[in-house]
Amino acid sequence: MIGLSNVLTATALPLNVIIERMSDGIIESLKIFFITLILSMPLGLIVSFGRMSKVRPVRWIVNLYISIMRGTPLMLQIIAIYFGPFYLFGISLSSDYKFTAIIIAFVVNYAAYFAEIYRSGIESMPVGQYEAARLLGYNKFQTFIKIIWPQVIKRILPSVTNEVICLVKDTSLAFSVSYIEMFSIAKQLAASTASFTPLLVAGAFYYVFNFTVAIIMRKLEKKYSYYE
């Protein structure tokens, strides 16, 4: 990871040097993005089942969790998870915990949003499809996997795309606990060189990354278009 001292000593840097100095930060941003996505999407599905549970205590707990995650800023959640162990229990944690805290905050936050997206998609399916599947001899698991889930994916893809795009931009919130990712380096380079170029480079990275995400998700929508 690039050190703060290297960033702060930069002066009048050409574009290729700026990109080179930001490269480590870009890798860190990508790590936050992909790990969050890989963990939060399946967790969100599990949470959505809890949200729809017929067991009231489970449903209440899950509703409270989703309400807190959606009702408080992600930045606050990152700070709380990072500093919480020390201020609440006096536990001193190593610097390596900083990345762990960021991932935990991102995963539990985005899982709550994905859970609501999944829930809306699952509950939008006509009851008749479940009944027809039962008459054909499918059990509940087979019905969900083979009949319901492919249609749910088609319905929720636009909402999922929006969340994934938000995740790309939200990786910059890691700066709230002084974690050096791409946007943090861009701001430090802009300050040390009195130049707007590093911020333009950061903006270009976010745009290209989000444009790529949009293309991939559009292809997925076409793949599932036969469910229309």
Disulfide bonds with the S-S distance in Angstrom:
none
